[in-house]
């Protein structure tokens, strides 16, 4: 059985995003911290921060 690296990466990304405290994230965004600063504070890659910001923009 072959495992897809893409599925593995997606699963890992979802796990990381679930661990982010949403209220902390919003406070950092509202404080005008850049993506790199938010990512560093949360211990995630800046692409995760960008992706989450885009998801929030879609919903609101």
C-alpha positions, 0 to 999 in steps of 0.5 A: 500500500502506497502512502501519498505524501500530499495526504500526509502533509495535509493531515499534519497541517490540520493537526497544527492548525487545531493546536492554535488557540483561536483567541490568541491568534485573533489578538495577534492579528488585531495587534498588527503583528506580521505573519512571521511574528505570529508564526514564531509566537505560535510555533508554526510556519508562516504559511499556516498563518497566511492560510488561517487568515485567508480562511477567516476572511472567507467566513467574515 
